[in-house]
């Protein structure tokens, strides 16, 4: 498996683990807490690494890759967690945490699309 594939898989797995954690928080009717914020920070750092890696890969030979779509998905994956976090911070209740859950679940979907774009190039 390529380094790009490993990065896609690691980010997706981490995002799904955080999503499970958020489901538990929602069921217990608890707001987002510090340990969860650190996990989101690590996930966001992985997305920043992926953005840098993706831009480096696009600058090189990229074949038939739709560069605009690929970069759009990279940026979209990067900004969705901060938007969800800001919403969750504004609403310190179950619905705010649920919005963060939706953002966290969207990350593996974006990762799958990024992987599909990269593999079919």
N, C-alpha and C positions, 0 to 999 in steps of 0.2 A: 504494500500500500504506500502511496506517495505521501510526502509530508503534508501536502494540501489536504488529502483525504483524512489523514490522522487529525489534523487541526479541525476539520469539519466535524468529525466524529466526537472529538473531545469537547468541543463547544456545545454540540447537541446534547451529549450525555450530561454535562454540567448543568445545562439549562433545564433539562428534564428533572434532575435531582432538586434543583431550586424550586421547580414547579410543584413537586411533591411536598416539599417543605412548606410552600405557600398554601397548599390545600389543607395541610394540618393546621396552619395558623388560622385559616378561614373557618374551619370546622370548630376550632376552639374559641373563635371570635376574639382573636388577639391581633393587635396591630403589628406592623413590621418592626423588628428590633435590630439591635446592633450586629449580632452575629449574621443575620440574614443580609444586612447591608454589606458586610465584608464579603459574603459569598457573591452578592451581586457585583461588587467591585472587582473581584477576581474574574467573574464572567465577562465583565466589560473590558478588563485588561486583555482577555483572550480575543475579544472582538476587535480591539485596537490592533493587536498583533496580526490578526487575520486581515485587517484593512491594509496594513503596511505590506504584508506578504502578498496580498492580492494585487496591489498596485505594482510591486516589483515584478510579479509574474506577467502582468499585462504589458509592462514596458518591454519585456523580452518578446520572443516569438510566441504568438498566441493563436495562430491558425485562424479558424473561422469564428472565434469567440465574439459574441455581441458585447463589445466593451462597455457601451453605455448601460446596458441592462446589468452586466456583471458589477460594475462600479455602483450602480443604483442599489442593488441588493446588498453590497458591502456596506454602504453608508446607511441604508435602511436598518440593517441588523445592528449597526453601531448606535443609532439614535433611539431605537424603540425602548430599550431598557431605561435610559434616563427620563424619557417622557412618562413611562409607566411609574417610575419611582416618584417623580414630581407630583403626579396625580395621587399616588398613595400617600405621600407626605401631606398633601393638602386635605385629604379625607382620611382621618385617622380612625377608620372603622372597617367593617367587613367589605364594603363595596370598593373602598380604595385598595385594599389588599387584593381583591378580585381583579381589578384593573391591572395591577402588577402581575398577577398570574397570567392574564391574557397576553401581556407583553412578553412574559417569559416563555410561554408556549409558542408564541409567534417566531421566536428565535430559531428553533429547530426547523420550522417550516421554511424560513428564509435560508437556512443552511442547506436544506435539501435542494432548494432551487439553485443556490450557488453551485452546489456539487454537480447538479445536472448540467448547468451551463458550462462548467469547466470540463466535464468529461466529454461532452458532445462537441467540443471545439475541434 
